[in-house]
Amino acid sequence: MRILGLDYGSKTLGVAVSDPFGWTAQGIETINRKDENNLKSTITRLGDIINEYNIEKIVLGLPKNMNNTSGERVDRTLYFKDRLMREFSIPVETWDERLSTIGAKRSLLEADLSRKKQSKVIDKMAAVFILQGYLDNLQRN
């Protein structure tokens, strides 16, 4: 079963996909949006990815605050989750993403990428961290 990992931001959507065995996550792309409230082209692109990779489940990063409280970003992410479930009729689970961007930044710094290059791939890498955390949890349980 292939699983799609998403890092939903106000202007971008980082996208990752699992291998067919559900062991590893690979970054696919970053979908850019000009308007956070206009999701039409984002949904269309996700539909293409879901069909291309035969996705059976989506894992969506949930951006809670470090003290485990919810803010506006959580509300927007849960709205996006509902939209995904309506559009694609496949299960969508949320996954705590609090440290995913930090982990992605560290990996990119270790890879010695310039700041300009980092900004182009950070959301995709955050999606990889979200999905890999979810996959690792599945393996443990």
Order of alpha helices (4+ residues) and beta strands (2+ residues): beta-beta-beta-alpha-beta-alpha-beta-alpha-alpha
